[in-house]
Amino acid sequence: MHQLRDSLSEERRGLASQNATQSLKSHVSNGKMVLSYASFQSELCLWEFNTWLCEKERLVLPLVERDQLRLFHIKNLADLRLSSWGISEPIPEKCEEINPWDVDIAFIPGIAFDKHHNRIGYGKGYYDRLLPLCKPSVITVGVGYQEQFFEHTLPIHSKDIPLKILELF
């Protein structure tokens, strides 16, 4: 499944990223704290969208620590650093850590998505452990490329949490 996303041309990825920025803005009108992600490898790039969220003081990004995600409110993009995986992540000393319960909207990447709004991630279960800590009203949005959508039901596990919305570009 990685290969499918990896095989997309730079032009295709760039167009999808532009379309995502415009479309995802419509989801955040009522959200005060918006969990996004810094793209990894061939994930849909949300840098422009994250910049806009940061300007609105709504951007929340995760920091991977052992087997969990810690969430930080980002007020300045200069308060990010590259992790050992090459992912932009918050510098804890410069950003305010927030409780997952405070997240209103969560944009979640994946490798694959299906018609039941299931997702396959990287297999570590980070988001499956994080989402139960969020309030029940949190809007979870799977974000990726149209090519990552599958009509058949993906293999899921008992701890997998379906997303509320899919936004595939």
C-alpha positions as CSV (number, residue, x, y, z in Angstrom):
1,M,0.0,0.0,0.0
2,H,3.0,2.3,0.6
3,Q,4.0,1.8,-3.0
4,L,0.8,3.2,-4.3
5,R,1.2,6.5,-2.5
6,D,4.9,6.5,-3.2
7,S,4.3,6.2,-6.9
8,L,2.3,9.4,-7.2
9,S,4.1,12.1,-9.2
10,E,5.3,15.3,-7.6
11,E,2.8,17.2,-9.7
12,R,-0.1,15.0,-8.5
13,R,1.1,15.4,-4.9
14,G,1.4,19.2,-5.2
15,L,-2.1,19.6,-6.7
16,A,-3.6,17.4,-4.0
17,S,-1.9,19.5,-1.3
18,Q,-3.2,22.7,-2.8
19,N,-6.7,21.3,-2.9
20,A,-6.5,20.0,0.6
21,T,-5.5,23.4,2.0
22,Q,-8.7,25.0,0.5
23,S,-11.0,22.2,1.4
24,L,-9.8,21.5,5.0
25,K,-10.2,25.1,6.0
26,S,-14.0,24.6,5.7
27,H,-13.8,22.1,8.6
28,V,-12.2,24.4,11.1
29,S,-14.6,27.3,11.3
30,N,-15.8,26.2,14.8
31,G,-12.7,24.4,15.9
32,K,-10.5,26.2,18.4
33,M,-7.8,23.4,18.7
34,V,-7.1,21.6,15.5
35,L,-4.9,18.5,15.5
36,S,-3.0,18.2,12.3
37,Y,0.2,16.4,11.3
38,A,3.5,17.1,9.7
39,S,3.8,14.9,6.6
40,F,6.1,11.9,6.6
41,Q,7.6,10.5,3.4
42,S,4.9,10.5,0.8
43,E,1.9,11.5,3.0
44,L,-0.3,14.3,1.8
45,C,1.6,17.5,2.6
46,L,-0.3,19.9,4.8
47,W,2.4,22.5,5.4
48,E,0.4,25.4,3.8
49,F,-2.7,24.4,5.8
50,N,-0.6,24.1,9.0
51,T,0.9,27.5,8.4
52,W,-2.7,28.9,8.1
53,L,-3.7,27.2,11.3
54,C,-0.7,28.5,13.1
55,E,-1.5,32.1,12.0
56,K,-5.0,31.5,13.4
57,E,-3.4,30.1,16.7
58,R,-5.3,26.8,16.2
59,L,-2.5,24.5,15.2
60,V,-1.9,21.4,17.4
61,L,0.8,18.9,16.4
62,P,1.8,15.6,17.9
63,L,5.1,14.6,19.3
64,V,5.9,10.8,19.3
65,E,7.2,9.8,22.7
66,R,7.8,6.0,23.2
67,D,4.4,4.5,22.4
68,Q,2.2,7.5,22.6
69,L,1.5,10.9,21.0
70,R,1.8,14.1,23.1
71,L,0.0,17.1,21.8
72,F,1.3,20.6,21.6
73,H,-0.3,23.9,20.7
74,I,2.0,25.6,18.1
75,K,2.1,29.4,18.0
76,N,5.2,29.7,15.9
77,L,6.4,27.3,13.3
78,A,10.0,28.1,14.4
79,D,9.1,26.1,17.5
80,L,9.4,22.9,15.5
81,R,12.4,20.6,14.9
82,L,13.1,17.6,12.7
83,S,12.8,14.3,14.5
84,S,15.2,11.4,13.9
85,W,12.5,10.2,11.4
86,G,12.7,13.5,9.5
87,I,9.2,14.7,10.8
88,S,8.7,18.3,12.0
89,E,7.7,18.0,15.6
90,P,7.1,20.4,18.5
91,I,9.9,21.5,20.8
92,P,8.3,20.7,24.2
93,E,10.2,23.6,25.9
94,K,8.8,26.1,23.5
95,C,5.2,24.9,23.0
96,E,2.3,24.4,25.3
97,E,1.3,20.8,25.9
98,I,-2.5,20.3,25.6
99,N,-4.8,17.6,26.8
100,P,-6.3,15.5,24.0
101,W,-9.7,16.3,25.4
102,D,-9.2,19.9,24.2
103,V,-8.9,18.9,20.5
104,D,-12.0,19.9,18.5
105,I,-11.0,18.5,15.1
106,A,-8.3,15.9,14.3
107,F,-6.8,15.5,10.8
108,I,-5.3,12.0,10.6
109,P,-3.1,10.6,7.9
110,G,-3.1,7.0,6.8
111,I,-1.8,4.5,4.3
112,A,-5.3,3.3,3.2
113,F,-8.9,4.2,3.9
114,D,-12.2,2.4,3.1
115,K,-15.9,3.1,2.6
116,H,-16.6,2.5,6.4
117,H,-14.0,5.2,7.2
118,N,-11.5,2.7,8.6
119,R,-7.9,3.5,8.1
120,I,-4.6,1.7,8.1
121,G,-1.7,3.6,9.5
122,Y,1.8,2.5,10.1
123,G,0.8,-0.2,12.5
124,K,2.0,1.4,15.8
125,G,-1.5,2.3,17.0
126,Y,-0.6,5.9,18.0
127,Y,-4.0,7.4,16.9
128,D,-6.0,4.4,18.2
129,R,-4.6,5.1,21.6
130,L,-5.0,8.9,21.3
131,L,-8.6,9.1,20.1
132,P,-10.2,7.5,23.1
133,L,-8.6,10.3,25.2
134,C,-10.5,13.0,23.1
135,K,-14.0,14.1,23.8
136,P,-16.7,12.2,22.0
137,S,-17.6,15.2,19.9
138,V,-14.1,15.4,18.3
139,I,-14.4,15.5,14.5
140,T,-11.9,13.0,13.1
141,V,-11.0,13.5,9.5
142,G,-8.9,11.0,7.5
143,V,-6.7,12.8,5.1
144,G,-4.9,11.4,2.0
145,Y,-5.0,10.9,-1.7
146,Q,-7.9,9.5,-3.7
147,E,-5.7,6.6,-4.7
148,Q,-5.6,5.5,-1.1
149,F,-9.4,4.7,-1.0
150,F,-10.5,1.1,-1.2
151,E,-14.1,-0.1,-1.8
152,H,-13.6,-3.3,0.1
153,T,-13.4,-3.3,3.9
154,L,-9.8,-3.0,5.2
155,P,-8.6,-5.5,7.8
156,I,-9.3,-4.0,11.1
157,H,-8.6,-4.8,14.8
158,S,-10.8,-4.4,17.8
159,K,-8.9,-1.3,18.9
160,D,-9.2,0.4,15.5
161,I,-11.4,3.5,15.6
162,P,-13.3,4.5,12.4
163,L,-13.0,8.1,11.4
164,K,-16.0,10.4,11.1
165,I,-15.1,12.0,7.7
166,L,-12.7,11.2,4.8
167,E,-11.1,14.0,2.8
168,L,-9.2,12.4,0.0
169,F,-7.6,14.6,-2.7
